[in-house]
Amino acid sequence: MSIVLRDVRKEFVRGGQGYRPLYRDLLGKGRAPAAAATVALDGVSAEIPPGSRVARVGGNGAGKSTLLRVIAGIQQPSRGSVRVDGRVACFLEAGAG
């Protein structure tokens, strides 16, 4: 299996419109504040050839789990491309089992 990441970016949007009845939109009432984004990955590029073993090390909030979720296809990148040639089996949460 090979993995190719090209300029991958992943943003998570906080806030935003959320739930609002349609009539409030039509009347112009209840406008939500602009959504704020948290950038988890920015400009990640890598080529991992078949048979390689790779470790991603970093502190809390460094984007390790987000990167694995993007590679596994659980989350889509906000920008960039991810190509995985092969099958991905992902076990992220140790407490899930």
Protein Blocks (a to p, Z undefined) as FASTA:
>chain_A
ZZddehiacdddeeijmjadfklmmnopaiacddddddfbghiacdddehiacdddddeh
ilmmmmmmmmnomaccfbdcdddeddddddfblmlZZ
